[in-house]
């Protein structure tokens, strides 16, 4: 095995499984509100629009604190900052179980406590996902990033594939220990974040130069390869943090991510309620809800690897988003539960297949602190869809009495993402150049001749 294959394999085995577990817990704590809602909405007196507002307001706080958090991560190092993020979100995710008690103590309504805790959870978790994406850009050359991000982001659908049935089962603990089932969902699923926060401190390494777990030749190769890629990017254009935040290409990628996230979160927060309306038990709802996410796990890994192999980004994002929009639109017009779930599973392929490829777009032209700020800007702006998608779904549900029109709204957001990616200028020559054995000026001249 040559040094490149040996190094990439060792880095992948060392980092990716652990980061998948961390993001699995993060995403589960973010979206388990959808399962808790099966009991919580009635207990707290929440309408569909009030629930959608509370579920989505997480992302408003996330928006304001995302970029500052990621810049602090770049300053203090991923290991310490990610550990801090996980510990604080674990505390707040568990506090969701005590909404009625906090309401009685403060004199606030349960709905307002729900909103407040979701805001604080957004503040606590801000910076986690873009921080991991930034960390991966430090460890993996460009030619490997779509597949690696796909492996990591497979934690999103996995959190529902595994967490859905678990959340459904925890709802059956209703009444045990004086707590409702929805309270057990929050309490038990918050504990792993607290434990893993200490694991992050002792396990993660901030940058390749500090990786004592790599052989010296592997470490030297990775440091040199990443320096070469940074030289290629900066030879074209060096961006300051401020320029990255307002760069039109960064904003265009944020719009693409907005469209993808609108389909993702709008569906994620309400899918348990849609499935429950089929007349299923809570446990059955958990298993059936996981079906689109099983397809999503496959699509994330397959589509990301396919994009890397072809070294093509735009059409991989556009086709996946088009499949997502079409599947959701088809589900809106179907009443048969089996047909509706087939359509939503097709949508799941597109929703999750596009996500890892999207994250190759800003990393292709940003580096250093500008990459940290630019990636955070894409994530924070794109995640505003996490507010608008669920809130629109809830408002439309209250207005129409059904989910069909809301699903069409989500489909439209996906089409906006398709239009944005087709208009985006994305040059893969830098990625191609980093895959060449040549380096420096000679390598760039070879790329220029091939282009």
C-alpha positions as CSV (number, residue, x, y, z in Angstrom):
1,X,0.0,0.0,0.0
2,X,1.5,3.4,-1.0
3,X,1.9,6.2,1.5
4,X,-1.2,8.1,0.3
5,X,-3.5,5.1,0.6
6,X,-2.0,4.1,3.9
7,X,-2.2,7.6,5.4
8,X,-5.8,8.3,4.2
9,X,-6.9,4.9,5.5
10,X,-5.4,5.5,8.9
11,X,-6.8,9.0,9.3
12,X,-10.3,7.8,8.1
13,X,-10.3,4.9,10.6
14,X,-9.1,7.2,13.4
15,X,-11.4,10.1,12.9
16,X,-14.6,9.2,11.0
17,X,-16.2,6.6,13.2
18,X,-15.8,8.8,16.3
19,X,-17.1,11.9,14.5
20,X,-20.1,9.9,13.2
21,X,-21.0,8.9,16.8
22,X,-20.7,12.6,17.9
23,X,-22.8,13.9,15.1
24,X,-25.3,11.1,15.5
25,X,-25.9,12.3,19.1
26,X,-26.0,16.0,18.0
27,X,-28.5,15.4,15.3
28,X,-30.6,13.1,17.5
29,X,-30.8,15.8,20.2
30,X,-31.7,18.3,17.6
31,X,-34.6,16.5,16.0
32,X,-36.0,14.1,18.7
33,X,-38.4,17.0,19.3
34,X,-40.3,15.5,16.4
35,X,-41.0,12.2,18.3
36,X,-41.5,14.0,21.6
37,X,-44.2,16.0,19.9
38,X,-46.4,12.9,19.6
39,X,-47.1,13.4,23.3
40,X,-45.6,16.7,24.2
41,X,-47.8,18.9,22.0
42,X,-50.9,17.8,23.9
43,X,-49.2,18.0,27.3
44,X,-48.0,21.6,26.7
45,X,-51.0,22.7,24.7
46,X,-49.0,23.4,21.5
47,X,-50.7,23.8,18.1
48,X,-48.9,22.6,15.0
49,X,-47.7,26.1,14.1
50,X,-46.6,26.7,17.7
51,X,-44.6,23.5,17.6
52,X,-43.2,24.3,14.2
53,X,-42.1,27.7,15.5
54,X,-40.5,26.2,18.6
55,X,-38.8,23.4,16.7
56,X,-37.4,25.9,14.1
57,X,-36.4,28.8,16.4
58,X,-33.4,26.7,17.3
59,X,-31.9,27.7,14.0
60,X,-32.4,31.4,14.5
61,X,-30.0,31.2,17.5
62,X,-27.8,28.9,15.5
63,X,-27.7,31.6,12.8
64,X,-26.4,34.4,15.0
65,X,-23.8,32.3,16.9
66,X,-22.5,30.0,14.1
67,X,-19.8,32.2,12.6
68,X,-18.4,33.5,15.9
69,X,-18.3,29.9,17.2
70,X,-16.4,28.6,14.2
71,X,-13.9,31.5,14.3
72,X,-13.3,30.7,18.0
73,X,-12.8,27.0,17.1
74,X,-10.2,28.0,14.6
75,X,-8.5,30.1,17.3
76,X,-8.6,27.7,20.2
77,X,-8.5,24.4,18.4
78,X,-11.3,21.9,17.4
79,X,-10.6,19.5,20.3
80,X,-11.4,21.9,23.2
81,X,-14.1,23.9,21.4
82,X,-16.1,20.8,20.2
83,X,-15.9,19.4,23.7
84,X,-17.3,22.6,25.1
85,X,-20.1,22.6,22.5
86,X,-21.1,19.0,23.3
87,X,-21.2,19.5,27.1
88,X,-23.4,22.6,27.0
89,X,-25.8,21.2,24.5
90,X,-26.1,17.9,26.5
91,X,-27.1,19.9,29.6
92,X,-29.7,21.9,27.6
93,X,-31.1,18.9,25.7
94,X,-31.7,17.2,29.0
95,X,-33.3,20.3,30.4
96,X,-36.1,19.9,27.8
97,X,-37.5,17.1,29.9
98,X,-38.3,19.6,32.7
99,X,-40.3,22.2,30.8
100,X,-43.3,21.8,33.0
101,X,-41.2,22.3,36.2
102,X,-39.3,25.3,34.8
103,X,-42.7,26.8,33.8
104,X,-44.0,26.5,37.3
105,X,-40.8,27.8,38.8
106,X,-40.6,30.9,36.5
107,X,-44.3,31.6,36.0
108,X,-43.8,31.4,32.3
109,X,-46.1,29.4,30.0
110,X,-44.8,25.9,29.0
111,X,-44.8,27.1,25.4
112,X,-42.5,30.0,26.2
113,X,-40.1,27.7,28.1
114,X,-40.1,25.4,25.1
115,X,-39.1,28.3,22.9
116,X,-36.5,29.5,25.3
117,X,-34.8,26.1,25.7
118,X,-34.8,25.6,21.9
119,X,-33.1,29.0,21.5
120,X,-30.4,28.1,24.1
121,X,-29.9,24.7,22.5
122,X,-29.2,26.5,19.2
123,X,-26.7,28.8,20.9
124,X,-24.9,25.9,22.6
125,X,-24.7,23.7,19.5
126,X,-23.7,26.6,17.1
127,X,-20.4,25.8,15.5
128,X,-20.4,22.0,15.9
129,X,-21.2,20.9,12.4
130,X,-19.2,23.6,10.5
131,X,-16.4,23.0,13.0
132,X,-16.3,19.3,12.0
133,X,-16.4,20.2,8.3
134,X,-13.5,22.6,8.8
135,X,-11.6,20.0,10.8
136,X,-12.1,17.5,7.9
137,X,-10.7,20.0,5.4
138,X,-7.5,20.0,7.6
139,X,-7.2,16.3,7.5
140,X,-8.4,15.2,4.1
141,X,-7.2,16.3,0.6
142,X,-9.8,17.7,-1.7
143,X,-10.2,14.6,-3.8
144,X,-11.4,12.7,-0.8
145,X,-13.8,15.2,0.8
146,X,-17.2,14.4,-0.7
147,X,-16.9,10.7,0.3
148,X,-15.5,11.5,3.8
149,X,-18.2,14.2,4.4
150,X,-20.7,11.6,3.2
151,X,-19.4,9.1,5.7
152,X,-19.6,11.7,8.5
153,X,-23.0,13.1,7.5
154,X,-24.5,9.5,7.3
155,X,-25.0,10.2,11.0
156,X,-28.0,12.4,10.0
157,X,-30.2,9.6,8.5
158,X,-28.7,7.1,10.9
159,X,-30.0,9.2,13.9
160,X,-33.5,8.5,12.7
161,X,-32.9,5.0,11.5
162,X,-31.7,4.0,14.9
163,X,-33.0,6.9,17.0
164,X,-36.6,6.7,15.6
165,X,-37.4,3.3,17.0
166,X,-35.6,4.1,20.3
167,X,-37.5,7.4,20.7
168,X,-40.7,5.5,19.9
169,X,-39.9,2.9,22.6
170,X,-39.0,5.6,25.1
171,X,-42.4,7.1,24.7
172,X,-43.8,3.9,26.1
173,X,-42.1,4.7,29.4
174,X,-45.0,7.1,30.1
175,X,-45.5,7.5,33.8
176,X,-42.3,5.8,35.0
177,X,-40.5,7.7,37.7
178,X,-43.2,10.3,37.6
179,X,-42.1,11.4,34.1
180,X,-44.1,11.3,30.8
181,X,-42.7,9.3,27.9
182,X,-41.7,12.5,26.0
183,X,-39.7,13.6,29.0
184,X,-37.7,10.3,29.0
185,X,-36.9,10.9,25.3
186,X,-35.2,14.1,26.1
187,X,-33.5,12.9,29.3
188,X,-32.0,9.6,28.1
189,X,-31.0,10.9,24.7
190,X,-29.1,13.8,26.2
191,X,-26.7,11.7,28.3
192,X,-24.4,10.5,25.5
193,X,-23.5,14.1,24.6
194,X,-22.2,14.7,28.1
195,X,-20.1,11.5,28.1
196,X,-18.7,12.1,24.6
197,X,-17.7,15.7,25.5
198,X,-14.9,14.2,27.7
199,X,-14.0,11.7,25.0
200,X,-13.4,14.5,22.5
201,X,-10.8,16.1,24.8
202,X,-8.7,13.0,24.9
203,X,-9.3,11.5,21.5
204,X,-9.3,14.3,18.8
205,X,-6.2,15.9,17.4
206,X,-6.4,19.5,16.1
207,X,-4.1,19.2,13.0
208,X,-2.0,16.7,11.1
209,X,1.3,18.1,12.4
210,X,0.3,17.1,16.0
211,X,-0.8,13.5,15.0
212,X,1.6,11.3,17.0
213,X,-0.6,8.4,16.1
214,X,0.6,8.7,12.4
215,X,4.0,7.3,11.4
216,X,6.5,10.1,10.6
217,X,6.4,9.5,6.9
218,X,2.6,9.5,6.9
219,X,2.5,12.7,8.9
220,X,5.1,14.5,6.7
221,X,3.2,13.4,3.5
222,X,-0.2,14.7,4.8
223,X,1.3,18.0,6.0
224,X,3.0,18.5,2.7
225,X,-0.1,17.6,0.7
226,X,-2.3,19.9,2.6
227,X,0.2,22.8,2.2
228,X,0.3,22.1,-1.5
229,X,-3.5,22.3,-1.8
230,X,-3.5,25.6,0.2
231,X,-0.8,27.0,-2.2
232,X,-3.0,26.0,-5.2
233,X,-6.1,27.8,-3.8
234,X,-4.2,30.9,-2.6
235,X,-2.4,31.1,-6.0
236,X,-5.8,31.8,-7.5
237,X,-7.2,34.1,-4.8
238,X,-6.7,34.6,-1.1
239,X,-9.9,35.6,0.8
240,X,-10.0,37.4,4.2
241,X,-12.6,36.3,6.6
242,X,-14.8,39.4,5.8
243,X,-14.5,38.8,2.1
244,X,-15.4,35.1,2.5
245,X,-18.6,36.0,4.5
246,X,-19.9,38.3,1.8
247,X,-18.5,36.5,-1.2
248,X,-21.2,35.9,-3.9
249,X,-20.1,32.2,-4.3
250,X,-20.4,31.6,-0.5
251,X,-23.9,33.2,-0.5
252,X,-24.9,31.1,-3.5
253,X,-23.8,27.9,-1.8
254,X,-25.7,29.1,1.3
255,X,-28.9,29.4,-0.9
256,X,-28.3,25.9,-2.2
257,X,-27.9,24.6,1.3
258,X,-31.1,26.5,2.3
259,X,-33.1,24.6,-0.3
260,X,-31.7,21.3,0.8
261,X,-32.3,22.0,4.5
262,X,-35.8,23.2,4.0
263,X,-36.7,19.8,2.5
264,X,-34.7,18.0,5.3
265,X,-35.9,19.8,8.4
266,X,-39.4,20.5,7.3
267,X,-39.9,16.8,6.7
268,X,-37.8,15.6,9.7
269,X,-39.8,17.5,12.4
270,X,-43.2,16.5,11.0
271,X,-42.6,13.1,9.5
272,X,-43.4,11.3,12.8
273,X,-46.8,13.1,12.9
274,X,-47.5,12.2,9.2
275,X,-46.7,8.6,9.9
276,X,-48.6,8.5,13.1
277,X,-51.7,9.6,11.1
278,X,-51.6,6.3,9.4
279,X,-53.1,4.8,12.6
280,X,-49.8,3.3,13.9
281,X,-48.5,2.9,17.5
282,X,-45.6,5.0,18.6
283,X,-43.1,2.1,18.2
284,X,-44.5,1.3,14.7
285,X,-44.2,5.0,13.9
286,X,-40.6,5.0,14.9
287,X,-39.8,2.1,12.5
288,X,-41.8,3.4,9.6
289,X,-40.4,6.9,9.9
290,X,-36.9,5.4,9.5
291,X,-37.5,4.1,6.0
292,X,-36.6,7.3,4.0
293,X,-33.5,7.6,6.2
294,X,-32.3,4.1,5.5
295,X,-32.3,5.1,1.8
296,X,-30.6,8.3,2.9
297,X,-27.7,6.4,4.5
298,X,-27.1,4.6,1.2
299,X,-27.4,7.7,-0.9
300,X,-25.0,9.7,1.2
301,X,-22.2,7.2,0.9
302,X,-22.9,6.2,-2.7
303,X,-23.5,9.7,-4.1
304,X,-20.5,11.2,-2.3
305,X,-18.2,8.5,-3.6
306,X,-19.6,8.9,-7.1
307,X,-19.0,12.6,-7.1
308,X,-15.4,12.1,-6.0
309,X,-14.8,9.5,-8.6
310,X,-16.2,11.7,-11.4
311,X,-14.7,14.9,-9.8
312,X,-18.0,16.6,-10.6
313,X,-20.0,18.6,-8.1
314,X,-22.7,20.8,-9.7
315,X,-24.8,18.1,-11.4
316,X,-24.5,15.8,-8.5
317,X,-26.1,18.4,-6.2
318,X,-28.7,19.5,-8.8
319,X,-29.8,16.0,-9.7
320,X,-30.1,15.0,-6.0
321,X,-32.1,18.1,-5.1
322,X,-34.4,17.5,-8.1
323,X,-35.1,14.0,-6.9
324,X,-35.8,15.4,-3.4
325,X,-38.2,18.0,-4.7
326,X,-40.0,15.5,-7.0
327,X,-40.4,12.8,-4.3
328,X,-41.8,15.3,-1.8
329,X,-44.2,16.7,-4.4
330,X,-45.4,13.2,-5.3
331,X,-46.0,12.4,-1.6
332,X,-48.1,15.5,-1.3
333,X,-50.6,14.1,-3.8
334,X,-50.8,10.5,-2.4
335,X,-53.1,9.3,0.3
336,X,-52.2,5.6,0.3
337,X,-49.6,5.2,3.2
338,X,-47.5,2.7,1.2
339,X,-47.3,4.9,-1.9
340,X,-46.6,8.0,0.3
341,X,-43.7,6.3,2.0
342,X,-42.3,5.1,-1.3
343,X,-42.4,8.7,-2.6
344,X,-40.8,10.0,0.6
345,X,-38.1,7.3,0.5
346,X,-37.2,8.4,-3.1
347,X,-37.1,12.0,-1.7
348,X,-34.8,10.7,1.0
349,X,-32.3,9.6,-1.6
350,X,-32.1,13.1,-3.0
351,X,-32.3,15.0,0.3
352,X,-29.3,13.2,1.9
353,X,-27.4,12.5,-1.3
354,X,-26.9,16.2,-2.1
355,X,-25.6,17.2,1.4
356,X,-22.0,15.9,1.4
357,X,-21.4,17.1,-2.1
358,X,-22.6,20.6,-1.2
359,X,-19.8,20.9,1.3
360,X,-17.1,20.4,-1.4
361,X,-18.2,23.7,-3.0
362,X,-16.9,26.3,-0.5
363,X,-13.8,24.2,0.4
364,X,-12.7,24.4,-3.2
365,X,-11.9,28.1,-3.0
366,X,-11.4,29.0,0.7
367,X,-8.7,28.1,3.1
368,X,-7.5,28.9,6.7
369,X,-9.6,31.3,8.8
370,X,-11.6,32.3,5.6
371,X,-12.6,28.6,5.3
372,X,-13.7,28.5,8.9
373,X,-15.8,31.7,8.5
374,X,-17.1,30.9,5.0
375,X,-18.2,27.3,5.9
376,X,-19.9,28.7,9.1
377,X,-21.6,31.4,7.0
378,X,-22.9,28.7,4.6
379,X,-24.1,26.6,7.4
380,X,-25.7,29.4,9.4
381,X,-27.5,31.0,6.5
382,X,-28.6,27.6,5.0
383,X,-29.8,26.4,8.4
384,X,-32.3,29.3,8.5
385,X,-34.4,26.9,6.5
386,X,-34.5,24.9,9.7
387,X,-36.8,27.6,11.0
388,X,-38.8,28.5,7.9
389,X,-39.4,24.9,6.8
390,X,-40.9,23.6,10.1
391,X,-42.8,26.8,10.8
392,X,-44.3,26.9,7.3
393,X,-45.3,23.2,7.7
394,X,-47.0,23.9,11.0
395,X,-48.7,27.1,9.9
396,X,-50.0,25.4,6.7
397,X,-51.2,22.3,8.7
398,X,-53.2,24.6,11.1
399,X,-54.6,26.5,8.1
400,X,-55.5,23.6,5.9
401,X,-55.9,20.7,8.3
402,X,-53.5,18.5,6.3
403,X,-49.8,18.2,5.3
404,X,-50.2,18.2,1.5
405,X,-49.8,21.9,0.9
406,X,-46.9,22.1,3.3
407,X,-45.1,19.3,1.4
408,X,-45.5,21.2,-1.8
409,X,-43.9,24.2,-0.1
410,X,-40.9,22.1,0.8
411,X,-40.7,20.8,-2.7
412,X,-40.6,24.4,-4.0
413,X,-37.7,25.2,-1.7
414,X,-35.8,22.3,-3.1
415,X,-36.3,23.6,-6.7
416,X,-34.9,27.0,-5.6
417,X,-31.7,25.1,-4.6
418,X,-31.6,23.4,-8.0
419,X,-31.8,26.8,-9.7
420,X,-29.0,28.2,-7.5
421,X,-26.6,25.4,-8.1
422,X,-27.1,25.5,-11.8
423,X,-26.2,29.2,-11.8
424,X,-23.2,28.7,-9.6
425,X,-19.7,28.9,-11.1
426,X,-17.7,26.0,-9.7
427,X,-14.2,25.1,-11.0
428,X,-12.9,21.7,-10.2
429,X,-9.5,22.3,-11.7
430,X,-8.0,23.0,-8.3
431,X,-9.3,19.7,-7.0
432,X,-8.0,18.0,-10.1
433,X,-4.6,19.6,-9.6
434,X,-4.3,18.4,-6.1
435,X,-4.8,14.8,-7.4
436,X,-1.8,15.1,-9.7
437,X,1.6,13.8,-8.7
438,X,3.1,17.1,-9.9
439,X,3.4,20.0,-7.4
440,X,4.1,23.7,-7.5
441,X,4.3,25.6,-10.7
442,X,4.8,22.5,-12.9
443,X,1.6,21.0,-11.5
444,X,-0.4,24.2,-12.2
445,X,0.9,24.4,-15.7
446,X,-0.1,20.8,-16.3
447,X,-3.6,21.6,-15.1
448,X,-3.8,24.7,-17.3
449,X,-2.8,22.6,-20.3
450,X,-5.5,20.0,-19.5
451,X,-8.1,22.7,-19.0
